[in-house]
């Protein structure tokens, strides 16, 4: 594997190390080469823990390792995300925390439904839903929910701790964890059970972590708990740390040497993506940040350009961008190699309008993930209800999908048949045996119960086909699709689901993996081709021949919510850096004096960029 001198030095080092990798410097290549090098030295691949931040990145690393080493993919069982690795640990030892296998992971849909039910119990206004869900997630990812609620005790008139405890009690009684619980409960397990912790410390001969600048305090603690011998290799770039709003803490990266006293620091400074003109401009911008690790990024590729443009209004700005895109297309740049990036989603509207008016195709990146689509949720809820009998959210979704005449009033009647600790599925089964409903509804309910029992032992792909065949789900989708094309697209999604499910032996195996990949948004390659419109956050990790960073206004980038905090202004500047370094050759930075009809001064970042280009 060809490596630069900087990459090779980092790869060959044994012991704790932090690789400070500039944008486009080949950090993924370096990380993969490190694992391959360890295997060459005699390290057992099954005992190497390599953490990535997305399932897609984990799959890509395993694919590359198979190509490089010639080993089969099952030799890399611990190339995983934090959540996937922790759930593997958690389900193995869940009885120590009072759970029984199989342990269920609640999906977004199930979590939202449970939180809304608890809000009704506390008589909370529905407008507080997102704030409450965010508080619950932040409390868990802080690693110390008690301290979190001591610092933020209330949401309006409600005590957050009371709502949190009610939510956690419901999860526990349903033998389930939500996505954030996976990390928190794994931490509790490793921290409080010495024998388990020491077993894993002895087992893992090396730990590698990608995107270390994006770790939160809980993930950093989990890394320390699993590390037994000092063999830690972390890769990342503090200049691209843009997820503070999700709880990530860039100080884990900046303070690496304090956490691991004998750690070596390596720098990857050659950018293989962007022209040197873009790299130098981005370097100068980030130097305005006080808290950073220095590096001298450069590129051997020249001939790029950086332009700054100021417009009267956002409509004029959008019209100019559309015109410039047409000019780029005429010069041979494909639409797919052009991106329009903005700080917040509302900024996209004038650009969508201008592109539509100009007949320019475009696609929105960072849309709903595959498993969040209606038809996929419906089918997965059938499988979930079959396996997890206490999952009321899944059973309630399928009980009248497709329509069976079982509405809210009938569900209330079914709930009357609950016994302590049972779920709605068991209550419905009791009610069906006593025939408390009309013959038609009784027949429909019995068929649903029979279907769920029948599919439970089936292979996942066979179970999906059975659900579709016995429920008339294809006709249901046809009735709920606005066009024949939409119906075709939805059925193609189900075909893709069947294909994906065919790789698993049991429903439980499939459902666990489906829950763990919920954070991955849909693949860019699966979408219709055209100019890419995206928030800057959604663009991270991508690259384009030409990039328009639009809406470079003082109250947008940096965002107005960040203007009173130096730490948050620094993160906004890193966000601008990420946007700029998505460009390979052409970079355009634009602002408008009036946006949505209101005066909007140019971003301070534009003056910083302009100053460094003089």
C-alpha positions, -999 to +999 in steps of 0.1 A: +000+000+000+016+033-011+019+058+017+035+092+020+064+096+045+041+112+070+015+084+067+041+057+069+057+071+100+024+071+118+014+036+106+047+020+118+046+036+153+035+012+181+020+027+212-004+055+220-006+080+191-028+108+178-027+115+140-037+151+133-050+147+098-057+177+076-087+178+052-081+155+022-049+141+037-058+104+034-067+097+070-090+067+062-062+053+040-038+057+069-061+041+094-067+011+072-030+008+065-024+008+103-047-022+108-030-041+079+004-033+093-006-046+127-017-079+111+016-081+092+034-078+126+014-107+139-015-091+157-047-111+155-073-093+134-101-106+156-086-088+186-082-054+169-110-029+178-113-002+151-140+024+157-156+045+129-184+070+132-207+055+106-216+020+095-208+030+059-172+039+070-169+006+089-181-014+059-157+005+036-128-002+060-136-039+061-138-040+023-104-024+020-089-047+046-102-078+027-085-065-005-052-056+012-048-086+035-066-113+015-084-124+047-122-130+048-145-103+060-154-123+091-119-120+104-127-083+113-156-086+138-146-055+157-144-030+129-175-012+141-191+021+153-191+029+190-228+020+192-223-013+173-193-023+194-210-014+227-242-032+218-222-063+210-207-061+245-240-051+261-261-080+248-234-105+259-236-093+295-270-076+298-282-099+326-256-081+349-277-049+344-310-066+350-321-072+314-329-105+297-318-115+262-328-106+236-323-070+244-343-047+221-330-014+206-357+012+202-358+029+168-364+066+164-401+059+157-405+038+189-386+063+210-407+092+198-439+074+205-429+065+240-417+100+248-450+114+235-470+090+257-450+101+288-456+137+279-494+130+279-490+114+313-473+146+326-498+168+308-469+185+288-475+206+257-465+188+225-444+218+215-418+207+241-412+173+224-380+182+206-366+200+237-374+171+259-360+144+235-328+166+232-325+169+269-328+131+274-302+124+248-278+151+261-281+138+296-271+103+285-243+114+263-228+136+291-221+103+308-236+117+341-274+122+339-276+132+376-251+161+372-268+171+339-302+175+356-287+192+386-274+219+361-306+219+340-333+209+364-365+221+346-382+223+312-408+250+319-427+240+350-416+203+348-388+186+366-367+170+339-354+143+363-389+131+369-397+127+332-364+111+325-369+085+353-404+077+340-390+072+305-361+051+317-385+029+338-407+023+307-377+013+287-364-010+314-398-027+318-399-033+281-364-049+282-353-022+258-326+005+253-327+035+231-298+045+209-281+067+236-286+040+262-263+016+243-233+037+252-244+047+287-253+011+298-221-003+282-201+023+302-219+013+334-212-023+327-175-018+320-171+007+349-190-013+376-180-049+367-143-054+370-142-089+356-160-079+324-138-048+319-106-067+325-117-095+301-121-070+272-089-051+281-070-084+279-088-093+247-082-062+226-046-060+216-050-026+198-077+001+197-081+025+168-106+054+166-115+074+135-128+110+137-116+113+172-124+151+173-161+142+172-161+120+203-182+130+233-171+126+269-189+093+272-172+078+241-138+090+254-145+073+287-155+041+270-122+042+250-102+045+283-122+017+299-115-007+271-078+002+267-056-021+287-021-019+272-017+016+259-019+006+222-043+034+211-043+050+176-066+079+171-071+099+139-089+131+133-088+169+127-097+194+153-101+220+125-131+199+113-148+195+148-183+207+140-206+186+162-205+204+195-243+209+193-246+171+195-224+169+226-190+161+210-161+177+228-131+188+208-111+190+240-108+152+240-087+157+208-068+188+219-061+173+254-050+139+240-014+143+253-027+151+288-049+120+288-022+098+275+011+111+288+035+091+266+015+096+234+032+106+201+016+132+178+018+128+140+006+152+114-007+145+079-005+178+061-006+171+024-041+177+009-048+153-020-082+168-028-081+206-031-059+230-051-033+248-031-050+281-035-080+268-016-059+250+010-039+281+018-070+303+021-087+278+044-055+276+065-054+313+070-091+314+080-087+287+107-057+305+122-082+330+137-092+301+160-074+303+194-080+267+203-064+245+177-035+222+169-011+238+144-003+221+111+009+234+078-015+220+052-005+222+016-013+207-018+009+199-048-021+206-071-024+243-082-047+262-106-077+265-082-096+297-075-114+314-046-140+341-053-160+362-029-193+379-042-217+403-025-253+406-038-282+429-030-307+401-022-308+364-018-328+362-050-300+379-069-275+357-052-294+325-062-298+337-098-261+344-101-253+309-087-276+293-112-260+313-140-225+303-128-235+266-126-246+267-162-213+282-172-194+255-153-216+229-170-207+244-204-170+242-195-173+204-189-181+202-151-209+178-145-239+188-123-230+160-099-196+176-093-211+209-081-224+216-046-243+245-031-237+245+007-255+266+034-256+269+071-293+261+077-320+244+057-342+274+051-315+290+030-321+264+003-354+278-010-343+306-033-316+283-047-341+255-054-364+280-071-335+294-092-324+260-103-359+249-111-365+281-131-332+275-150-340+239-157-310+227-137-315+193-120-306+191-083-308+168-053-310+174-016-284+156+004-290+145+040-326+136+034-345+110+054-326+077+059-337+045+042-351+030+075-371+062+082-393+059+051-430+049+056-430+016+038-398+005+055-410+015+089-443-004+083-426-036+073-400-035+100-427-029+126-443-062+116-410-080+121-404-061+154-439-069+168-433-106+160-401-107+179-406-083+208-441-089+222-439-059+246-432-034+218-465-015+218-453+011+194-446-015+167-478-035+173-500-003+173-484+007+140-493-026+123-526-033+139-544-011+114-519-010+086-533-018+061-567-009+074-585-035+094-612-013+111-592-013+144-593+023+155-583+041+188-616+030+206-610-007+198-574-003+210-587+011+243-609-020+246-579-042+239-558-024+266-584-034+292-571-070+287-536-062+298-520-079+328-491-065+348-459-066+327-477-076+295-478-057+262-506-048+238-499-079+217-507-102+246-538-081+255-551-084+219-545-122+220-566-125+251-593-102+237-594-123+205-600-155+225-630-139+242-646-125+210-655-090+223-656-075+188-676-078+156-670-109+135-651-089+108-627-073+133-623-105+152-613-123+120-589-095+110-572-094+145-569-132+146-552-132+112-528-105+123-519-124+154-515-156+134-493-138+109-469-124+136-466-159+152-459-175+118-432-151+107-413-151+140-392-182+132-387-173+095-357-159+078-360-121+075-365-120+037-391-147+038-409-130+066-411-097+046-425-115+016-451-133+039-462-099+054-467-084+019-485-114+005-509-119+035-517-082+043-522-069+007-495-043+015-487-036-021-523-025-028-522-005+004-491+013-009-507+019-043-537+036-026-513+058-005-491+068-034-498+101-053-485+088-086-476+054-102-439+065-101-441+070-063-457+036-059-429+020-080-403+038-060-418+026-027-419-010-040-383-007-052-375+003-016-391-028-003-372-049-029-340-033-016-351-041+020-357-078+011-323-080-005-306-064+026-326-087+049-315-118+030-280-115+045-293-124+080-304-157+094-329-146+120-353-117+126-334-108+157-301-105+139-317-084+112-336-061+136-304-054+157-285-043+126-313-022+113-315-004+146-278+002+148-276+018+113-303+043+119-278+072+120-267+066+084-286+088+060-294+076+025-265+070+002-257+099-022-253+074-050-289+061-047-304+095-054-313+112-087-283+130-102-280+167-103-264+197-085-260+188-048-278+211-023-269+204+013-262+219+047-225+222+055-230+195+082-244+171+057-215+177+033-188+167+057-167+139+042-178+147+006-159+164-022-169+183-053-151+200-082-169+233-076-185+245-043-207+275-037-208+284+000-239+307+001-255+327+028-221+339+043-240+364+064-231+374+100-262+360+115-261+328+095-224+318+093-216+324+122-251+316+133-268+342+155-271+317+184-233+315+185-223+351+186-220+354+224-197+324+229-161+323+218-161+285+218-192+285+195-177+311+172-147+289+168-169+259+159-187+281+134-153+290+119-145+253+117-178+248+099-168+274+073-134+256+070-152+223+063-173+239+036-143+255+019-123+223+019-151+203+001-139+221-031-113+206-054-108+235-079-135+262-077-147+278-045-173+306-044-182+324-012-214+345-015-234+369+008-265+390+003-273+424+019-309+414+022-321+379+030-358+372+034-363+409+030-342+418+061-308+435+062-280+410+068-244+421+071-216+400+055-200+373+077-168+382+096-154+351+080-155+367+046-134+396+058-109+371+074-107+353+041-103+385+022-076+397+045-055+366+041-058+367+003-044+403+001 
